[in-house]
């Protein structure tokens, strides 16, 4: 199995040390399972541009899966990849993502949600499903993408871009989810994998 891991890194920032430990552990596990793992750390000032670099390289390399993994997200479960892949198959999902806490100082808000008219309502720990469930969009804190579906239904990018509307800005990851859904794909949240942001 070919897996591409993409981690966008701003030139002025690095990768969190605990995230580095996660990546090393994942690399060793991939070697044990005979998976072909490729890591990308594009350094640009645009997340959308970096994510498109990752997707283009993964398609060129004929990868099976892409993991978009933010450089400050730590994963608690050792076998997170196997859980994500199983959920992707069980739910027939193009995108299977893990909820990550956003940086709000006074409340807990997660990086996933449902569309409410022309805006989104983010999930909270109270509204998060207990089992994997289809949602409308999520961030790329830790997101598994079925590249076979992308190659068949959306082979040429850009895949990620920021969209500005009268009601605000949709970031590149939420826009990616919207466009996957427009093409008939599913976005699923996997709440059983825990992260630290």
C-alpha positions in Angstrom: 0.0 0.0 0.0 1.3 3.4 -1.0 0.7 6.2 1.6 1.7 9.8 1.2 1.8 11.9 4.4 1.7 15.7 3.8 2.6 18.1 6.5 2.5 21.8 5.6 5.2 23.7 7.5 5.4 27.5 7.5 9.0 28.7 6.9 9.0 30.5 10.2 7.8 27.5 12.2 8.7 23.9 12.6 7.0 20.6 13.5 5.9 20.1 17.1 8.3 17.6 18.8 5.4 15.3 19.8 4.2 15.3 16.2 7.7 14.3 15.1 7.6 11.4 17.5 4.2 10.4 16.0 5.6 10.5 12.5 8.7 8.4 13.4 6.4 5.8 15.1 4.1 5.8 12.1 7.1 5.4 9.7 8.4 2.4 11.7 5.0 0.8 11.8 4.6 1.3 8.0 8.0 -0.4 7.5 6.8 -3.4 9.6 3.6 -3.7 7.6 5.5 -3.3 4.3 3.7 -0.1 3.4 5.4 2.3 1.1 5.4 5.6 3.0 6.4 9.0 1.5 6.6 12.1 3.6 6.2 15.7 2.3 7.0 18.8 4.3 6.4 21.7 1.8 7.4 25.0 3.2 5.4 27.9 1.7 3.3 30.7 3.0 0.1 29.3 1.6 -1.5 26.2 3.1 -3.6 25.7 0.0 -0.5 25.8 -2.3 1.3 23.3 0.0 -1.6 20.9 0.1 -1.9 21.0 -3.7 1.9 20.2 -4.0 1.2 17.1 -1.8 -1.8 16.0 -3.8 0.0 16.4 -7.1 3.0 14.4 -6.0 0.8 11.6 -4.5 -1.2 11.3 -7.8 2.0 11.2 -9.8 3.4 8.5 -7.5 0.1 6.5 -7.8 -0.4 6.5 -4.1 -3.4 4.8 -2.5 -4.0 7.2 0.4 -3.0 10.7 1.3 -2.8 11.8 5.0 -3.0 15.5 5.5 -1.5 16.0 9.0 -1.1 19.5 10.6 2.4 20.1 12.0 1.0 20.7 15.5 -1.4 17.8 15.9 -0.4 14.9 18.1 -2.2 11.6 17.8 -2.9 9.4 20.9 -3.8 6.1 19.3 -1.0 3.9 18.0 -3.0 2.2 15.2 -4.8 5.3 14.0 -4.1 4.6 10.3 -5.7 1.2 10.4 -8.8 2.6 12.1 -9.1 5.4 9.6 -8.8 3.0 6.6 -11.3 0.6 8.1 -13.7 3.5 8.7 -13.2 4.8 5.1 -14.1 1.4 3.7 -17.0 0.8 6.1 -18.5 4.2 5.4 -17.5 4.4 1.7 -15.8 7.7 2.5 -13.5 9.8 0.4 -12.4 11.8 3.4 -12.1 10.3 6.9 -10.9 12.8 9.4 -10.2 13.1 13.1 -11.7 15.8 15.3 -9.2 18.3 16.5 -9.8 21.2 18.9 -9.5 24.7 17.5 -7.7 27.4 19.4 -10.5 29.2 21.1 -9.5 30.4 24.6 -12.9 30.3 26.3 -14.7 27.3 24.7 -14.1 23.9 23.1 -14.8 24.0 19.3 -13.8 21.2 16.9 -12.6 21.4 13.4 -15.6 19.8 11.8 -19.3 20.6 11.3 -22.5 20.7 9.3 -23.5 23.3 6.8 -26.3 25.6 8.0 -27.4 27.7 5.0 -24.5 29.8 3.9 -22.2 29.0 6.9 -21.1 26.1 9.1 -21.9 25.1 12.6 -18.8 23.6 14.2 -19.2 20.5 16.4 -18.4 20.5 20.1 -17.7 17.6 22.5 -21.4 17.6 23.3 -22.6 17.5 19.7 -19.8 15.1 18.4 -21.2 11.7 17.4 -19.9 8.8 19.4 -19.3 6.6 16.3 -18.1 7.5 12.8 -20.7 9.6 11.0 -21.1 11.5 7.8 -20.6 15.3 8.1 -20.4 18.2 5.7 -16.8 19.4 6.2 -13.8 19.2 8.4 -10.3 20.5 8.8 -7.1 18.8 7.9 -5.7 18.4 11.4 -5.5 14.7 10.6 -7.4 13.7 7.4 -7.2 10.6 5.3 -8.0 10.9 1.6 -8.9 8.0 -0.7 -6.6 8.9 -3.6 -8.2 6.3 -5.9 -11.5 8.2 -5.8 -9.7 11.5 -6.4 -7.8 10.1 -9.4 -11.2 8.9 -10.9 -13.4 11.8 -10.0 -11.1 14.8 -9.7 -7.7 14.0 -11.4 -6.6 17.6 -12.1 -6.2 20.3 -9.4 -6.2 22.6 -7.8 -7.9 20.6 -5.1 -7.4 23.1 -2.3 -8.1 26.8 -2.4 -9.6 29.5 -0.2 -13.0 30.8 -1.1 -14.2 34.3 -0.1 -18.0 34.9 0.1 -20.2 37.7 1.3 -20.6 35.9 4.6 -16.9 35.2 5.2 -14.0 33.0 4.2 -14.1 29.2 3.7 -10.6 27.8 4.3 -9.0 25.4 1.8 -9.7 22.2 3.8 -13.5 23.0 4.2 -13.7 24.0 0.5 -12.0 20.7 -0.4 -14.7 18.8 1.5 -17.5 20.8 -0.2 -16.1 20.0 -3.6 -15.7 16.3 -2.8 -19.3 16.2 -1.8 -20.4 18.1 -5.0 -18.8 15.2 -6.9 -20.7 12.6 -4.9 -18.1 11.8 -2.3 -18.6 11.4 1.5 -16.9 13.1 4.4 -16.8 11.1 7.6 -15.6 12.1 11.1 -13.9 9.4 13.1 -14.4 10.4 16.8 -12.7 7.4 18.4 -9.2 8.7 17.6 -8.0 11.3 20.1 -5.6 14.2 19.3 -3.9 17.0 21.1 -3.7 20.4 19.4 
